[in-house]
Amino acid sequence: PLNFATTGTIRGAIKVIDMGSTAGTYTVLAADAYGSEFKQTHGDGATVVTLPDYQATAEVDHVKVGASMCFVTKTAFATVITASADDKIRSAAGVLSAAAGTCTGPATVGAYVCFILDETSTDVGIWSQMGTNGTWTTSAP
């Protein structure tokens, strides 16, 4: 999705994952965090998504630098992206959230946001927002 997030083009197939048919929570698995699109398709409320955790020394169930994914809203309900544990989110405008910060999207069909895990410090990963459609608001520290 890096090409999609930065240039609007996709090269090769990407995994498309439906986050479910009801509102609530969705946790991205580490194995699905490398080049996937996650789509919100239900029609009954907001979805809160938790990004996978970065750990410098852990291999199982954790992501590494370069993990990337996009989230798209297919119905008129908001999607809230939440960083895991000590991880943070940096908006395209440079706002860095506190640990377990959020990025909230509009309740608009076609809104999307893409993230790349591109910075780390000890066991803290920073998910950088790389592309959006619609207004996505990152929580301040």
N, C-alpha and C positions, 0 to 999 in steps of 0.2 A: 503493500500500500504506500510505500514512500513515494513512488512515482505518482500515484493517484493523489496523495496528500499535497505534493508540491507542484505537480505539473498538470494534473487532471487526466493522466493516461495510466493505463494498466498494461503491464507486460506479463503474460502468463496467467494461469488460472489462480484464483484466490479461493480460500475456503469461505463459504457463506453460512453463517450460523444464525438460526432463528432463536431468539431469547425466550420464546414461550408464548403461550396463548392467554396468559393472565398477568395483570399488574403485580408488582411486588419486587422481589430482589433477584438478581442474577450475578453469579460469580464466574468470572472468566478463568478457565483452567490454564495453567502455564503452557500446556501442550498446544493450546489454541491461540496463543498470544503472538504468533509469528506470521503476520500477513493475512489475518482474517478480517472479514466484515461481519459485524454483529448487527442484526436488524431487530427492531422493536416493532412487532406486528399486531399486538392485541389492541382492543378498543375499550379498555376499562380502567385506565388510570396510569399514573407515572410508573416508570421502572427505575430502580436504583441498582446500578451496576458496580461491582467491586473489581478493580483491576488486580491482576496477580501480583504477588509480593516479590520484591528483589531482595536477595540475600547474597552477600559476597562469596560465601563459602558453600552454601547449600546448592545442590544440583536438583534434587527431586522436589517437584511442586513449586519451584521458584523460577523466575525469568532472569535472563541476562541482558546486558546492553544490546540493543538492536531489536528487541521485541517491538512489534508495531501492530496496530489494529485501528479499524475505523468502526464507528457506531452510526447507524442511520435510523431515523424515525419514519416509520411507514404509516403511522396514524397520528391524530392530533392530540397526543399526550406527551408530556415532558420525559426526558431521560436525564438521570443524574448519575454522573460518573464519579466514583469515589476511589481515591488511592488507598491502598492497603497498608495497615500497620503504620510504619514510620515513613512510608513513601510520600512524595509530594507531586503536585501538578503545577506546571508552569504554562500560563496562557500564552497565546500568540503575542499579546501585548506586554509580556514580561512579568505578569503578576505571579508570584510564587506562593502557593498555598502553604498552610501549616501541615504537619503530619496528618495523614488520612484526610486530606483536603478534598474538596468537591469541584466539579465542573458541571453546571446545570444548563441544559439546552432548552430551546423553546418548544412549546407544544404545537409544532408545525410539521406537517407532512413534508418530507424531503430534507429536513434538517440533518446535518451530519457533523461529526468531529473525528479527527484522526490524531493518534498519539504515537510517539516513539519514545522508548526508554533510552535516553541518550546521555544521561549524566548520573554518576553515582558517587557516594562518599560513605565509606564503611558499609553499613547495611541499609543505607537510605538511597532509594532510587528516585530519579526525577523523570516523570512522564511529561514530555514537551508536546504541546498542542501544535500540530503542523498544518492543519487545514480544517476549514469549517464552512458550513452553509447555515445561515441563521446566527442569532446572537447567543453565544455560550458564555456563561459567567463563571469565572474561577473564584473560589472563596479566598479571601485575603487571610494572611496569618493572624 
